[in-house]
């Protein structure tokens, strides 16, 4: 689920710098900021307090994207060392579809990638070497592409998780029983094929593998308790055939249930 930035047309970068904001600095946009802006936190922490009442805390390694209409003030908790780039888009440019409201906040696993790109953008912009604007634009497009992809992926995961929740809750409550994918798919109003594909993409394993993992975890707990025989554990975990349970357990752990109890 990648963000498509092919129709984003940057008009100009208004400024780009590395800056430390502390308690002696004042940074307020009581009306609006007028331009789009990216901020990458190198170190420290700051609270963005928006006129809408929303708040956002930006910490080390995080990125915030701000709309031209955003009105806010910044309060620092620690010296806020950050990269900032402000820019305008041509009117013919498509909207940045990942922006839903005044800002987007990203706590990313790719912090060092962003740090590297921001650093290069600032360097090109300040050094004013040959073709510096083109180089800075290239960095900014790269930031937009990375940021848009991550935000869209997060939104996709959140929406998919919400849609999958009835099926997940059903498995959590009925993992000892026999059921098929049609039951789960109907709970999400999806076809069986689409449900299996979207579930696996979200959780990394199939619905039945998820159910089997729950059965396996309970089986391990029962076996380690020392209170139940292998046959009793098999029954308590939804297996009607103890031999099948033994094969199932060995397939997933590499050892038999009896050997497991002696570890």
VENMO-V823826 format. One record per residue. N is the residue number from 1. SS is DSSP state (a for helix, b for strand, c for the rest). PSI is psi in whole degrees, 0 to 359 (NA if undefined). Layout:
BEGIN
n-><N/N>
ss-><SS/SS>
psi-><PSI/PSI>
END
This chain:
BEGIN
n-><1/2/3/4/5/6/7/8/9/10/11/12/13/14/15/16/17/18/19/20/21/22/23/24/25/26/27/28/29/30/31/32/33/34/35/36/37/38/39/40/41/42/43/44/45/46/47/48/49/50/51/52/53/54/55/56/57/58/59/60/61/62/63/64/65/66/67/68/69/70/71/72/73/74/75/76/77/78/79/80/81/82/83/84/85/86/87/88/89/90/91/92/93/94/95/96/97/98/99/100/101/102/103/104/105/106/107/108/109/110/111/112/113/114/115/116/117/118/119/120/121/122/123/124/125/126/127/128/129/130/131/132/133/134/135/136/137/138/139/140/141/142/143/144/145/146/147/148/149/150/151/152/153/154/155/156/157/158/159/160/161/162/163/164/165/166/167/168/169/170/171/172/173/174/175/176/177/178/179/180/181/182/183/184/185/186/187/188/189/190/191/192/193/194/195/196/197/198/199/200/201/202/203/204/205/206/207/208/209/210/211/212/213/214/215/216/217/218/219/220/221/222/223/224/225/226/227/228/229/230/231/232/233/234/235/236/237/238/239/240/241/242/243/244/245/246/247/248/249/250/251/252/253/254/255/256/257/258/259/260/261/262/263>
ss-><c/c/c/c/c/c/c/c/c/b/b/b/b/b/b/b/b/b/b/b/b/c/c/c/c/c/c/b/b/c/c/c/c/c/c/b/b/b/b/b/b/b/b/b/b/b/b/b/b/b/c/c/c/c/b/b/b/b/b/c/c/c/b/b/b/b/c/c/c/c/c/b/b/b/b/b/b/b/b/b/b/b/b/b/b/b/b/b/b/c/c/c/c/c/c/c/c/c/c/c/c/c/b/b/b/b/c/c/c/c/a/a/a/a/a/a/a/a/a/a/a/a/a/a/a/a/a/c/c/c/c/a/a/a/a/a/a/a/a/a/a/a/a/a/a/a/a/a/a/a/a/a/a/a/a/a/a/a/a/a/a/a/a/a/a/a/a/a/a/a/a/a/a/a/c/c/c/c/c/c/a/a/a/a/a/a/a/c/c/c/c/a/a/a/a/a/a/a/a/a/a/a/a/c/c/c/a/a/a/a/a/a/a/a/a/a/a/a/a/a/a/a/a/a/a/c/c/c/c/a/a/a/a/a/a/a/c/c/c/c/c/a/a/a/a/a/a/a/a/a/a/a/a/c/c/c/a/a/a/a/c/c/c>
psi-><82/149/132/112/17/335/14/122/100/128/310/155/123/320/160/128/168/131/149/122/124/189/341/346/146/129/98/141/78/335/289/164/345/326/160/152/141/139/130/124/115/318/157/203/146/146/125/119/111/154/337/348/348/152/152/126/125/123/179/130/357/159/140/137/132/137/157/333/355/129/126/172/159/130/128/138/324/166/125/94/123/159/141/138/125/144/165/153/150/148/331/349/147/158/152/95/340/346/114/86/210/339/162/130/131/118/98/152/354/37/316/330/313/316/316/315/315/316/316/320/312/318/312/318/322/326/335/38/180/132/31/324/318/319/319/319/318/318/318/318/322/319/313/318/313/311/313/319/315/317/315/322/319/317/320/313/319/315/319/319/318/320/327/346/316/322/320/317/324/314/317/327/337/24/344/345/168/130/164/176/333/320/313/318/320/327/337/2/41/160/159/318/313/321/312/317/314/323/313/323/324/314/348/352/163/163/319/328/323/315/316/324/322/314/316/317/319/320/318/317/316/317/317/338/331/4/347/147/168/320/319/321/318/313/318/338/12/14/123/341/113/326/322/319/317/317/318/313/316/324/321/339/340/354/164/160/321/317/326/322/345/2/NA>
END
